[in-house]
Amino acid sequence: MSAPQSVYEAVLHAARDVTRLDCALDAEMLGTALLGSVYSVAPGDRATAVREFVTEFLTATGRRPDPAAETIREVFATLVPDATGAAEVGHGTRGPSWAAQLGRVRPTGCYSYGDVYGDQTSYLVTYAYEDSVAGGPEHAVVALVDHNIGILKDIFVAASAERILAQVRTVCEHDDLTWFRDEDPGRARDEVDRHLEITDDLGDLPADGSLATDRALAAARLALLPAATTPPLAEPTGPNLPELIRDFLASPEASRAGLSGPDADQPSLQFCVGLLLDHAATLPGGDPLRWSPAVAGLFLLDWVHRRAVLDIDDAAMLPRVVRAWSGYATWRRGLPSAAIAETEAEVEKLVPEFARLYTTGERRSPATAAVAQLISEGVDPNDAAAIDAWLEANGDRLGDE
């Protein structure tokens, strides 16, 4: 269904001073911000919603004679070239001189950087206009991929490529927990496109970023990169799990935590190690050795409470297992000593909150809470007949809840 005419009038009003801007980049930044409003409120498939809006906007404003309307039409057509009618939008004769530079850019550099844990990777691509006076300064697109949740967490356009690139280089050079490298443009495009497609379909967008406002311009810029000539970045093949468990329990880290020897066969110990592996399987890549302060937080403060039922022995055992696993996994991956120390320190901060959440049960899912209730009343959750008997005996109570 077409948007009401007042929406298009509102856009034209917001863009009424577009012809007074100094360069094409300023106009493209205004256009992407306006389209960001459409992107942010779309219930799903946001890329399609923006494309359809631009298609309808171009149709509805095709006969507007004023220079501002002509110019913002050109901007939208440049930002969303696959919108129907975009290819037919020509440069108006009464628009600003910089209109001919809209979208006339070339990539000048491609880089990537991230943390040594593998939690996040950012891709930074720089661009220059054919005419730097009318077009605007060399600028950059920066896209942040979060590997723990498997989405593009943020994307933004920096108006000064030189400044943002210098800042990133400086940070990475002085931080042992980060890395920086030149990147293959095709691979960067593929990684960002794959994760952006997931983000476009999220019910709720990541907060505190420029994803919505800068998405249209950033996507148009990334589309100028060549297609990937190498396979997508593959997550490393995970280790053999039985061998990994044996190696872990025989490790110095497990020994220092009192998990080796006769204790290695304790049901609680085996259960807690299994929880770590189960949690890893839910993350993109599924590698249990990709452990970090962020992954530890996801496990101890969220996942384990929603997905597992712990008795008092399990709750006492789990922090010991996590402490040992932190040292073991970070050592196995060859992380720098600073990363190992940071992870161990973060786990110590997380354990008290884990204990509190276990005590209160406030983050248990309904299913986990139901299983915990069965166990607390002596019902084996694996015994279907026992569960049926319990449900029959407690039907009145359940109906009142």
PADO-578335 format. One line per 5 residues: number of its first residue (from 1); their letters; for each residue z, x, y of N, C-alpha, C, O. Coordinates in pm, whole numbers. Atoms other than C-alpha are relative to their C-alpha. Last residue first. Layout:
<nodes>
NUM> a> Z:X:Y:Z:X:Y:Z:X:Y:Z:X:Y  ...
</nodes>
This chain:
<nodes>
401> edglr> 19:-118:-86:3823:-150:-1964:-124:-13:84:-156:77:162  -72:12:-125:3925:-491:-2096:-26:114:96:5:103:215  57:108:-81:3655:-505:-2361:69:-16:133:10:-65:229  124:-47:-61:3762:-166:-2491:-63:-104:89:-122:-72:192  -34:-95:-104:4116:-290:-2546:-125:50:72:-127:64:195
396> dgnae> -59:71:-114:4000:-597:-2735:30:94:115:6:59:231  99:77:-71:3765:-395:-2955:56:-72:121:-8:-75:226  -21:-14:-144:4029:-140:-3046:-97:-81:83:-111:-58:203  -141:14:-34:4071:-216:-3417:26:-1:148:125:-58:194  -43:135:35:3702:-281:-3467:145:-23:40:181:-130:90
391> lwadi> 60:92:-96:3607:35:-3277:43:-144:-28:68:-220:66  -70:-16:-128:3855:240:-3480:-55:-99:104:21:-160:179  -133:61:14:3723:104:-3808:76:8:131:147:-86:168  17:145:3:3366:180:-3702:134:-71:-10:157:-173:56  32:43:-137:3468:534:-3605:-17:-152:5:32:-216:98
386> aaadn> -123:-7:-79:3640:587:-3939:-24:-46:143:61:-112:203  -85:112:42:3332:465:-4124:128:-2:81:175:-109:120  52:125:-55:3108:698:-3924:88:-119:-36:109:-208:46  -21:101:105:3322:1004:-3999:-42:-136:56:34:-199:129  110:-12:95:3191:1290:-3784:7:-103:-113:-80:-107:-200
381> pdvge> 124:48:-63:3410:1195:-3487:-123:13:-90:-229:-39:-57  101:-105:17:3718:1228:-3715:-132:-51:58:-188:-148:8  124:47:62:3974:985:-3576:-100:115:-5:-126:180:96  10:-38:140:4327:1115:-3516:-124:-47:-71:-126:-50:-194  -60:105:81:4398:930:-3194:-21:24:-149:-2:-66:-232
376> silqa> -142:9:-35:4340:1240:-2978:72:-107:-82:194:-100:-97  -74:-112:59:4016:1298:-3165:149:-11:28:231:14:-59  -3:17:145:3883:954:-3080:84:109:-65:170:81:-149  -92:109:28:3980:991:-2715:13:-23:-150:123:-43:-202  -135:-54:-17:3808:1330:-2694:105:-106:-31:209:-75:-90
371> vaata> -28:-81:118:3494:1173:-2839:141:58:8:213:63:-92  -18:90:114:3503:902:-2572:33:77:-127:120:37:-205  -131:63:-11:3562:1155:-2293:26:-92:-119:139:-99:-169  -102:-100:34:3267:1360:-2411:139:-60:5:222:-33:-82  10:-25:144:3042:1053:-2409:105:100:-45:168:81:-149
366> psrre> -53:113:77:3162:942:-2066:-3:25:-150:91:-12:-221  97:109:4:3099:1294:-1928:61:-116:-77:157:-95:-151  50:42:130:3403:1506:-1861:-104:-110:16:-89:-199:100  144:-22:11:3428:1645:-1512:-55:-34:-138:-169:-2:-169  76:72:-103:3767:1502:-1422:-151:19:-8:-226:-60:49
361> gttyl> 111:71:65:3932:1602:-1750:-95:-67:98:-172:-154:58  23:130:-64:4246:1687:-1551:-108:-82:-70:-105:-205:-66  -123:80:-3:4371:1965:-1778:-25:-140:55:24:-239:1  -30:39:138:4028:2106:-1860:122:-93:-2:125:-190:-77  95:105:38:3937:2099:-1492:23:-46:-144:6:-164:-175
356> rafep> -35:123:-73:4254:2292:-1405:-92:-115:-42:-45:-226:-66  -122:55:59:4192:2551:-1677:41:-130:68:84:-224:2  33:54:132:3834:2604:-1562:122:-66:-62:113:-177:-116  62:129:-26:3962:2641:-1206:-47:-65:-130:-39:-186:-145  -101:100:-41:4203:2913:-1319:-60:-139:27:1:-240:-7
351> vlkev> -87:44:110:3923:3089:-1514:107:-99:45:126:-200:-23  39:129:56:3667:3100:-1232:100:-55:-102:113:-177:-116  -19:105:-100:3823:3374:-1020:-26:-138:-59:35:-237:-17  -145:11:-23:3862:3603:-1322:30:-107:104:134:-174:96  -57:73:113:3498:3529:-1412:150:-18:19:204:-125:-10
346> eaete> 27:142:-21:3392:3636:-1063:58:-84:-114:111:-193:-90  -90:50:-105:3565:3974:-1101:-20:-149:23:77:-222:45  -135:7:55:3392:4037:-1436:98:-56:103:186:-136:70  -5:111:95:3054:3950:-1286:140:-16:-58:190:-128:-68  5:126:-75:3106:4173:-983:11:-119:-94:81:-216:-64
341> aiaas> -129:22:-65:3218:4465:-1200:3:-133:75:103:-204:72  -98:26:105:2914:4440:-1426:135:-32:61:202:-127:19  26:135:50:2683:4408:-1126:100:-37:-109:146:-151:-114  -44:94:-104:2837:4714:-958:-20:-144:-45:63:-230:-15  -145:17:9:2806:4911:-1282:52:-99:104:148:-171:79
336> plgrr> -80:-104:-65:2432:4857:-1285:149:-33:-3:189:-148:-19  -22:26:-142:2285:4617:-1541:84:112:62:163:175:-8  12:-122:-79:2165:4763:-1870:18:-21:148:-40:52:228  119:9:-85:2098:4429:-2035:-17:122:90:-116:133:162  120:5:84:2339:4503:-2318:-127:-2:84:-229:54:44
331> wtayg> 26:-135:53:2607:4608:-2066:-128:1:-83:-209:92:-69  47:-80:-112:2580:4278:-1875:-27:144:-43:-119:208:8  136:41:-37:2599:4085:-2201:-54:86:114:-170:127:111  98:-30:105:2903:4274:-2338:-143:-29:46:-230:57:32  17:-144:11:3116:4278:-2023:-110:37:-98:-188:129:-73
326> swarv> 47:-51:-129:3060:3912:-1952:-24:150:-6:-129:199:37  145:19:-7:3093:3821:-2321:-57:55:130:-167:111:130  64:-99:86:3442:3973:-2339:-152:-10:9:-221:92:14  -26:-133:-56:3563:3774:-2038:-71:108:-82:-137:196:-27  87:-17:-117:3389:3460:-2168:23:137:64:-73:203:105
321> vrplm> 137:-21:44:3552:3492:-2511:-92:27:119:-177:116:113  5:-131:65:3899:3537:-2366:-142:34:-43:-190:146:-26  -1:-105:-102:3844:3244:-2128:-5:141:-60:-68:230:-3  125:-12:-74:3734:3026:-2425:4:106:111:-91:183:121  91:-103:49:4029:3095:-2655:-118:24:93:-162:138:108
316> aaddi> -65:-130:-16:4299:2902:-2471:-94:113:-39:-88:221:20  -17:-23:-143:4077:2598:-2424:68:133:26:40:198:127  130:-35:-57:3968:2617:-2788:13:36:148:-47:133:195  33:-134:47:4328:2626:-2907:-134:47:56:-149:164:94  -81:-95:-74:4421:2328:-2688:-29:143:-43:-25:235:40
311> dlvar> -142:22:23:4131:2120:-2818:77:112:69:16:197:134  -84:-115:33:3795:2137:-2652:141:-47:-34:200:-128:38  -137:49:12:3534:1860:-2652:86:116:-50:69:162:-163  -82:-43:113:3204:1995:-2527:137:-66:5:190:-97:111  68:-2:128:2914:1873:-2314:88:30:-120:45:8:-234
306> rhvwd> 86:116:24:3040:1766:-1974:-49:-10:-143:-78:-119:-192  -81:121:-16:3336:2002:-1952:-82:-126:-29:-29:-225:-78  -92:10:113:3143:2297:-2096:85:-127:9:126:-181:-94  61:34:128:2854:2242:-1860:103:-24:-109:96:-124:-179  80:121:9:3040:2226:-1528:-39:-32:-145:9:-130:-202
301> llflg> -43:107:-91:3305:2475:-1427:-79:-129:-13:-43:-229:49  -145:25:1:3293:2730:-1706:41:-122:82:138:-190:49  -58:22:133:2920:2727:-1785:145:-46:9:181:-149:-49  61:120:58:2767:2681:-1440:66:-34:-133:89:-151:-163  -52:117:-71:3015:2932:-1299:-57:-130:-55:16:-228:-71
296> avaps> -139:20:43:2934:3190:-1566:60:-123:67:133:-199:4  5:62:132:2564:3142:-1494:140:-26:-53:166:-130:-113  47:138:-15:2623:3209:-1123:-4:-72:-134:38:-187:-144  -104:84:-60:2840:3516:-1185:-43:-146:12:38:-237:-10  -23:-37:-139:2568:3647:-1418:118:-79:54:164:-171:-14
291> wrlpd> -133:45:-44:2454:3635:-1779:26:54:139:-12:166:171  16:11:-146:2100:3662:-1906:125:-66:57:132:-187:75  -40:-124:-65:2212:3775:-2253:-25:-2:151:21:88:221  -146:-4:-20:2205:3419:-2385:48:127:68:159:129:122  -50:-131:43:1826:3400:-2323:150:7:24:193:7:139
286> ggplt> -92:8:112:1718:3033:-2314:54:132:-51:92:142:-167  8:-126:71:1417:3094:-2093:91:7:-120:57:67:-222  138:-47:15:1507:2817:-1853:-3:137:-66:67:229:-23  53:-62:-121:1870:2721:-1924:-145:42:-21:-185:70:-134  34:105:-97:1978:2470:-2192:-61:57:127:-114:-19:208
281> aahdl> 121:70:46:1965:2731:-2472:-44:-109:97:-159:-151:94  117:-83:-33:2212:2946:-2278:-129:-71:-38:-230:-59:32  24:11:-143:2467:2664:-2299:-124:80:41:-205:32:119  55:134:-26:2434:2642:-2675:-32:-17:148:-135:-74:184  141:-1:43:2480:3019:-2704:-66:-135:25:-183:-142:64
276> llgvc> 76:-89:-89:2798:3016:-2497:-149:-3:-34:-234:-9:54  19:69:-127:2924:2712:-2690:-80:85:98:-168:34:167  110:95:14:2864:2889:-3019:-27:-77:128:-142:-107:159  122:-81:-4:3088:3174:-2906:-122:-91:-13:-222:-71:56  20:-40:-139:3356:2916:-2832:-123:88:16:-197:75:113
271> fqlsp> 40:116:-78:3324:2751:-3174:-32:41:144:-133:-3:200  138:31:36:3334:3083:-3358:-54:-117:82:-170:-116:124  84:-109:-48:3649:3181:-3172:-147:-29:-29:-232:-16:59  13:12:-146:3810:2842:-3223:-89:109:57:-168:84:148  90:111:-39:3735:2848:-3596:-20:-11:150:-131:-34:197
266> qdadp> -73:115:-52:3894:3194:-3633:-98:-112:38:-199:-85:103  31:121:76:3671:3417:-3841:77:-122:48:69:-229:-13  141:35:-16:3662:3706:-3594:-38:-128:-73:-140:-190:-41  17:113:-93:4042:3705:-3572:-144:-46:9:-171:-156:59  -30:128:66:4065:3920:-3886:-23:-121:91:-56:-230:43
261> gslga> -85:-6:118:3891:4210:-3710:22:-137:-60:-69:-220:-61  58:-65:118:3753:4155:-3364:96:-7:-118:205:-64:-108  86:94:71:3842:3905:-3091:-59:59:-128:-129:-10:-201  -69:45:121:4143:4082:-2941:-82:-97:-82:-25:-183:-150  -47:137:-22:3988:4101:-2593:72:-56:-123:115:-171:-124
256> rsaep> -101:-2:-107:3962:4480:-2615:57:-138:26:171:-151:71  -121:-64:51:3787:4442:-2950:110:0:105:225:-31:76  -70:97:83:3537:4193:-2812:130:57:-52:230:-14:-62  -47:108:-89:3443:4433:-2533:76:-105:-78:181:-153:-34  -125:-39:-65:3430:4728:-2774:56:-110:89:178:-125:101
251> salfd> 11:-82:-121:3163:4539:-2972:137:41:53:237:-24:24  -31:-139:36:3193:4422:-3332:3:92:122:26:212:109  -136:-4:56:3220:4056:-3232:40:140:-44:159:169:-59  -100:30:-103:2917:4097:-3005:141:14:-55:226:77:8  -7:-116:-88:2705:4268:-3270:107:-19:108:181:73:141
246> rilep> -66:-109:73:2784:3999:-3525:17:123:90:122:187:88  -141:36:17:2703:3723:-3276:74:113:-70:184:150:-29  -65:-13:-130:2376:3892:-3175:150:-30:-11:231:42:47  -22:-142:-25:2274:3939:-3538:72:22:132:158:110:143  -103:-49:92:2327:3569:-3604:30:148:20:146:190:16
241> lnpgt> -135:47:-32:2139:3485:-3282:106:45:-99:212:90:-56  -37:72:120:1831:3703:-3325:146:-41:12:234:44:24  -38:-75:119:1766:3808:-2968:25:-91:-119:41:-213:-104  -144:-11:23:1577:3599:-2714:31:76:-127:-52:83:-217  -38:64:125:1215:3671:-2639:148:23:-26:196:136:-21
236> pealp> -10:-88:116:1187:3769:-2276:43:-77:-124:122:-171:-116  -139:-37:21:1084:3489:-2039:7:90:-123:-65:67:-221  -65:58:118:714:3501:-1979:145:44:-5:178:160:21  -116:-80:38:563:3558:-1638:72:-70:-115:113:-185:-103  -122:28:-74:240:3363:-1641:114:88:-49:116:130:-164
231> pttaa> -78:115:49:-54:3538:-1807:122:-24:88:170:69:152  -91:-42:107:-262:3774:-1590:78:-122:-46:90:-218:29  84:-65:101:-566:3693:-1378:82:53:-116:27:105:-213  -63:-103:82:-380:3442:-1162:-100:55:-101:-174:-21:-165  -61:54:122:-596:3254:-917:53:115:-83:5:228:-75
226> pllal> 88:13:118:-655:3428:-588:73:-62:-116:196:-58:-123  -15:-112:90:-434:3349:-288:-93:-18:-121:-127:-130:-156  98:-101:-34:-566:3103:-31:9:123:-89:-81:207:-89  127:37:64:-379:2816:-197:-110:100:32:-213:101:-34  -2:-52:136:-56:2994:-97:-130:-31:-74:-171:43:-163
221> raaal> 15:-146:-3:-137:2931:269:-8:57:-141:-92:142:-169  136:-30:-45:-198:2560:223:-25:150:3:-134:196:-30  91:28:111:120:2533:18:-144:30:38:-220:83:-44  -17:-104:101:324:2704:290:-97:-19:-117:-156:77:-165  62:-123:-49:181:2476:558:9:111:-104:-88:183:-127
216> ardta> 145:20:-13:259:2159:363:-70:128:45:-172:166:-12  70:6:128:604:2273:245:-152:-9:16:-225:62:-52  101:-105:5:743:2387:579:-91:-10:-122:-182:71:-139  72:-20:-126:944:2080:679:-115:100:-12:-218:84:54  77:117:-43:1042:1967:330:-86:32:122:-205:2:124
211> lsgda> 97:44:100:1143:2303:183:-85:-114:51:-208:-108:42  117:46:-76:1309:2438:497:-107:-56:-92:-223:-67:-52  116:-87:0:1654:2480:344:-113:-61:80:-97:-166:143  -22:-121:-79:2007:2344:341:-118:98:-7:-97:218:-23  -44:12:-139:1965:2087:64:2:137:67:-12:240:2
206> pldgl> -106:-95:-35:1761:2098:-255:33:-8:148:-56:-22:231  45:-135:-32:1555:1780:-287:118:92:23:225:47:63  -67:-52:-120:1689:1472:-461:-45:144:21:-39:226:-70  -52:116:-71:1483:1270:-709:65:40:131:49:-28:232  -145:20:3:1288:1578:-805:40:-127:74:-22:-164:174
201> ddtie> -35:122:73:913:1540:-860:150:-26:-6:193:-122:-70  64:116:-62:796:1788:-595:42:-132:-66:37:-237:-3  -79:42:-116:1048:2040:-726:-56:-125:64:19:-212:108  -125:60:51:875:2057:-1063:82:-54:116:134:-166:109  38:126:63:534:2115:-901:123:-73:-56:131:-196:-50
196> lhrdv> 11:100:-106:693:2377:-679:-38:-136:-57:8:-239:-8  -134:47:-32:801:2571:-989:-1:-104:112:84:-192:115  -62:64:117:452:2599:-1130:136:-56:34:170:-166:-8  63:129:27:289:2662:-790:71:-72:-116:97:-192:-107  -43:96:-102:536:2937:-699:-57:-138:-29:15:-238:-20
191> edrar> -143:25:13:491:3125:-1025:48:-105:100:124:-195:66  -26:75:122:112:3089:-1024:147:-35:-13:181:-149:-45  49:137:-17:72:3196:-662:35:-86:-121:81:-199:-107  -88:67:-96:292:3502:-713:-41:-145:18:43:-235:17  -124:33:70:98:3594:-1027:97:-72:93:164:-167:52
186> gpded> 25:109:94:-230:3570:-844:125:-42:-74:150:-160:-94  12:129:-70:-101:3778:-553:-23:-118:-94:33:-225:-72  137:47:20:21:4063:-780:-14:-138:64:61:-229:29  25:102:102:350:4176:-633:-148:-32:-8:-220:-27:91  129:63:-26:470:4487:-447:-30:-97:-115:5:-69:-230
181> rfwtl> 122:-64:48:835:4546:-529:-123:-68:58:-117:-182:104  113:36:-84:1196:4478:-426:-124:72:-55:-115:188:-96  119:-82:18:1522:4485:-621:-112:-54:87:-108:-169:133  129:62:-27:1876:4355:-563:-113:100:-27:-90:221:-36  14:120:83:2227:4430:-693:-131:-73:25:-151:-183:-26
176> ddhec> 28:-37:139:2232:4790:-569:-24:-121:-89:-72:-106:-202  -77:85:90:2206:4664:-211:-39:32:-144:-152:5:-186  -143:-31:-13:2100:4907:61:88:-83:-92:211:-79:-80  -22:-145:8:1728:4926:-12:147:35:-1:187:137:-56  17:-44:139:1716:4554:-87:24:149:-17:74:192:-121
171> vtrvq> -104:56:85:1864:4456:248:-10:54:-142:90:95:-201  -127:-65:-34:1639:4691:441:113:-49:-89:192:31:-139  0:-138:50:1323:4578:264:134:67:24:187:136:-63  -12:4:145:1407:4212:326:5:140:-59:88:169:-145  -135:44:35:1473:4268:697:20:0:-151:123:47:-200
166> alire> -93:-111:-27:1156:4472:742:142:-37:-40:215:45:-96  24:-101:104:948:4202:574:94:118:18:147:171:-79  -59:48:125:1104:3931:790:-19:102:-110:70:119:-194  -146:7:-6:1038:4126:1111:61:-43:-133:157:19:-179  -57:-135:-8:682:4230:1033:151:-4:-2:215:77:-71
161> asaav> 5:-64:131:579:3885:916:67:136:3:139:172:-90  25:-143:-16:696:3720:1237:5:67:-136:112:88:-192  101:-22:-103:666:3339:1244:-30:147:24:-132:178:86  -61:-84:-103:845:3298:913:-106:40:101:-213:89:63  98:-83:-69:720:3007:701:73:74:111:135:13:197
156> fidkl> 4:9:-146:963:2855:454:-105:96:54:-148:190:-13  123:-64:-45:1009:2769:90:-5:-14:151:23:-120:206  29:3:-143:1328:2675:-90:-134:67:25:-179:150:-54  -118:46:-74:1470:2600:-435:-23:-7:150:39:-87:219  16:-70:-127:1147:2615:-631:110:-52:93:106:-168:136
151> iginh> 73:67:-107:1279:2488:-962:-29:98:113:26:208:117  143:12:28:1396:2610:-1302:-82:-70:105:-180:-138:73  31:143:3:1769:2541:-1268:-151:-25:-11:-194:-139:-24  -106:71:72:1894:2888:-1356:-27:-149:-10:12:-214:-107  25:-1:145:1564:3055:-1267:110:-70:-79:90:-101:-197
146> dvlav> -131:-7:65:1580:2960:-899:-20:-13:-150:-61:-119:-199  -4:62:133:1247:3040:-733:139:21:-59:187:134:-66  -115:-38:82:1258:3113:-357:0:-80:-130:13:-203:-127  -34:105:97:931:3102:-162:107:51:-94:95:161:-149  -103:-47:93:867:3304:155:40:-116:-90:80:-222:-41
141> vahep> -53:109:82:548:3252:353:97:61:-99:64:156:-169  -29:-15:143:483:3511:622:46:-131:-60:109:-213:6  -118:76:43:334:3547:969:15:9:-151:-68:71:-218  -8:-13:145:91:3769:1159:132:-63:-45:237:-36:13  -42:-127:58:90:3633:1511:-10:2:-152:-21:-102:-217
136> ggavs> -145:-22:-2:-112:3345:1647:34:127:-73:-54:195:-125  -63:45:123:-454:3194:1606:150:11:3:222:-85:-25  11:145:11:-585:3216:1961:72:-52:-124:131:-160:-120  -40:59:-128:-457:3568:2020:-3:-152:-9:98:-218:18  -146:1:-13:-457:3695:1662:48:-57:132:165:-92:145
131> deyay> -21:-29:-143:-818:3593:1606:150:-10:24:206:-120:26  120:-73:-38:-902:3610:1234:9:43:146:-32:153:182  113:80:-46:-544:3504:1170:-119:89:30:-102:208:57  45:-27:-137:-306:3722:967:-118:-90:33:-203:-115:-53  133:50:-37:-101:3640:658:-31:37:145:59:49:228
126> tvlys> 29:-8:-142:200:3784:474:-145:-38:27:-233:-18:-57  142:-28:-24:321:3676:131:-24:-4:150:17:-97:219  27:-10:-143:685:3691:21:-146:42:17:-188:148:-30  135:-52:-21:792:3576:-326:-31:-7:148:-12:-111:212  71:47:-119:1161:3532:-399:-135:68:9:-149:186:-23
121> tqdgy> 107:-89:-46:1318:3561:-743:-65:-63:122:-94:-183:124  97:47:-98:1652:3411:-845:-105:108:29:-76:227:27  -29:137:-42:1907:3432:-1127:-111:-55:90:-152:-170:74  109:89:37:1757:3738:-1297:25:-144:38:-42:-234:-14  -40:90:109:2084:3932:-1290:-116:-83:-53:-114:-127:-168
116> vdgys> 13:-70:129:1932:4218:-1089:39:-88:-117:3:-58:-231  -126:-61:43:1879:3991:-791:-17:58:-140:-102:15:-217  -98:88:63:1542:3923:-633:126:74:-37:146:189:3  -132:-63:3:1234:4059:-463:98:-99:-62:71:-219:-67  -104:83:62:862:3991:-460:130:78:1:131:201:4
111> ycgtp> -118:-70:50:577:4116:-247:90:-99:-74:78:-220:-60  -71:89:93:227:4021:-131:112:80:-68:88:188:-120  -96:-68:85:39:4163:167:74:-99:-88:91:-215:-51  -4:-143:-32:-240:4086:414:100:77:-86:100:200:-84  -122:-66:46:-348:3736:309:-7:150:29:-112:212:13
106> rvrgl> 21:-76:123:-629:3599:527:134:61:-43:214:99:42  -88:-114:25:-616:3331:797:-41:70:-130:-115:14:-211  89:-116:14:-849:3076:950:85:127:-15:94:208:77  22:-37:139:-631:2772:880:-85:123:-22:-111:159:-137  -87:69:95:-666:2643:1234:-36:38:-144:-150:17:-187
101> qaaws> -73:-96:83:-852:2910:1432:92:-67:-102:156:3:-181  95:-61:95:-1115:2674:1576:68:99:-93:10:138:-195  21:91:113:-834:2470:1730:-95:61:-104:-83:32:-223  -51:-59:125:-731:2770:1947:-29:-88:-122:-3:-45:-235  90:-104:50:-960:2662:2231:46:57:-133:-35:107:-211
96> pgrtg> -31:-135:-46:-766:2341:2281:-91:103:-65:-149:79:-171  -125:-57:44:-930:2008:2216:22:139:52:-63:193:123  -96:4:-111:-1199:1837:2419:134:59:-37:228:55:42  48:-78:-115:-1494:1929:2198:101:3:113:91:87:203  34:77:-119:-1324:1816:1880:-42:89:117:0:204:126
91> hgvea> -74:-46:-117:-1335:2034:1569:-49:-76:124:-168:-75:156  56:-116:-70:-1464:1836:1275:86:38:119:178:-34:156  -63:-15:-131:-1287:1608:1028:-54:127:65:-34:237:13  88:54:-104:-1532:1532:747:59:15:140:-8:-15:239  117:-86:-16:-1361:1763:496:-91:-48:112:-170:30:166
86> agtad> -37:-123:-71:-1031:1584:547:-122:88:28:-133:149:134  43:1:-140:-1178:1244:461:30:127:75:-18:146:187  131:63:-18:-984:1204:138:-34:-6:149:46:-52:230  -9:141:-40:-693:1446:137:-141:-55:20:-229:15:70  44:85:111:-770:1769:-51:21:-148:29:-6:-232:-57
81> pvlta> 147:9:10:-764:1973:271:-50:-87:-113:-166:-126:-115  18:75:125:-395:1896:336:-150:-20:-23:-200:-132:-11  -118:-16:85:-287:2150:600:-17:-67:-136:34:-18:-237  -12:-139:39:-631:2181:760:114:20:-99:101:96:-195  111:-27:91:-693:1806:763:4:145:-49:-35:173:-162
76> fveri> -30:61:130:-348:1754:913:-110:30:-102:-81:57:-219  -113:-73:60:-420:2003:1192:30:-56:-138:43:20:-234  50:-129:49:-763:1856:1264:111:79:-69:88:143:-172  82:32:117:-613:1507:1288:-55:130:-61:-56:147:-183  -94:13:111:-347:1652:1517:-73:-42:-128:-29:-11:-238
71> teaap> -55:-130:41:-625:1779:1742:96:-13:-117:91:67:-210  101:-80:69:-828:1460:1761:60:129:-56:27:171:-166  25:63:130:-516:1256:1839:-104:80:-78:-88:102:-198  -117:-24:86:-413:1500:2112:-22:-59:-138:10:4:-239  0:-135:57:-766:1502:2261:118:26:-93:101:95:-194
66> dprrg> -74:-97:-78:-777:1123:2313:7:135:-70:9:140:-193  82:-92:-80:-1061:920:2163:78:112:67:17:208:115  -83:-33:-117:-882:752:1872:-70:105:84:-100:214:33  68:36:-127:-1160:620:1652:88:25:121:57:-22:231  133:-56:-12:-1063:790:1327:-68:-28:132:-156:48:173
61> tatlf> 12:-59:-135:-694:719:1370:-140:53:27:-161:129:122  -53:86:-105:-643:475:1082:-24:54:140:-29:-23:236  77:125:-9:-873:656:840:45:-83:119:-38:-136:193  135:-34:-49:-726:999:910:-86:-124:14:-166:-135:107  -10:-35:-142:-374:858:878:-138:31:57:-171:-14:166
56> etvfe> -11:124:-76:-459:688:548:9:27:150:-43:-51:230  123:78:18:-584:1011:392:4:-127:85:-93:-157:155  101:-63:-85:-294:1205:543:-132:-75:-13:-202:-94:87  -31:30:-140:-47:959:391:-106:59:92:-152:-7:185  39:138:-29:-219:975:54:30:-37:144:-47:-111:207
51> rvata> 146:6:1:-196:1355:49:-48:-141:34:-141:-158:112  48:-63:-124:170:1344:152:-152:-8:8:-207:-38:114  -39:86:-112:257:1095:-122:-50:57:133:-99:-18:218  96:111:-6:60:1294:-379:31:-91:118:-60:-140:184  128:-57:-43:262:1607:-300:-106:-109:12:-185:-110:106
46> rdgpa> 7:-12:-147:582:1403:-314:-133:57:49:-181:19:155  137:-48:-14:540:1293:-674:-31:17:148:-126:-41:201  44:-88:108:870:1105:-638:-144:38:22:-213:-24:103  -88:15:116:1065:869:-414:-34:91:-116:48:109:-206  77:52:114:894:999:-97:91:-8:-123:169:85:-147
41> vsyvs> -43:137:34:1150:1039:183:-77:-58:-118:-44:-167:-165  -143:11:30:1133:1419:214:43:-139:-44:138:-152:-121  -36:-67:125:755:1451:187:145:-29:-38:175:-57:-154  57:79:109:679:1197:458:45:56:-134:84:-19:-223  -71:128:0:918:1364:702:-51:-91:-110:26:-164:-172
36> gllat> -125:-16:73:778:1701:603:82:-128:-4:156:-152:-99  26:39:138:438:1581:721:124:17:-87:137:-49:-191  24:145:2:568:1596:1077:-26:-49:-142:25:-154:-182  -128:67:-22:716:1943:1024:-17:-152:-4:67:-223:-60  -74:-4:126:390:2065:869:137:-66:14:187:-125:-81
31> glmea> 57:91:101:197:1945:1172:78:0:-129:101:-107:-187  -29:138:-39:427:2110:1425:-51:-97:-106:19:-190:-145  -143:18:22:411:2441:1237:44:-141:42:129:-201:-24  -20:19:144:32:2408:1219:148:-16:-34:182:-90:-126  47:134:36:19:2356:1594:20:-28:-148:59:-138:-186
26> dlacd> -95:96:-56:236:2661:1664:-41:-142:-39:44:-224:-74  -120:-2:83:20:2865:1428:103:-99:51:167:-168:-29  20:81:120:-298:2755:1608:125:-3:-87:156:-107:-146  87:-60:102:-181:2892:1941:-8:-92:-122:64:-191:-132  62:-127:-35:-9:2820:2272:-100:53:-102:-190:129:-68
21> lrtvd> -58:-112:72:76:2454:2242:-83:125:22:-199:118:63  -63:-93:-95:-40:2218:2516:63:120:-70:116:210:-4  105:-79:-67:-288:2039:2290:58:101:98:-12:191:144  53:-104:88:-2:1931:2062:-104:87:70:-114:207:42  15:-123:-77:178:1748:2342:-63:113:-82:-54:229:-43
16> raahl> 71:24:-124:132:1395:2201:-24:127:82:-118:133:161  96:-109:-17:222:1502:1849:-72:-6:134:-176:58:152  -70:-126:21:541:1293:1826:-92:120:25:-45:228:60  -93:-20:-113:356:1001:1983:71:134:-14:87:206:84  78:-36:-117:69:1035:1738:89:25:122:62:114:203
11> vaeyv> 47:-137:20:317:1038:1451:-81:47:121:-62:159:169  -116:-88:-17:490:727:1583:-39:146:-17:9:232:57  -26:-9:-144:155:554:1626:118:92:27:118:167:124  101:-89:-53:75:635:1264:18:17:152:-1:127:205  -30:-133:50:402:479:1154:-99:100:57:-60:208:101
6> sqpas> -100:-60:-87:344:179:1379:39:139:-45:78:222:37  63:-70:-110:22:103:1192:101:71:88:71:176:144  25:82:-119:221:12:884:-55:84:114:-26:203:125  -115:-2:-89:176:239:580:-31:-85:123:-148:-96:162  12:-79:-121:-94:133:340:127:-8:84:196:-110:87
1> m> 0:85:-120:0:0:0:0:88:124:75:186:132
</nodes>
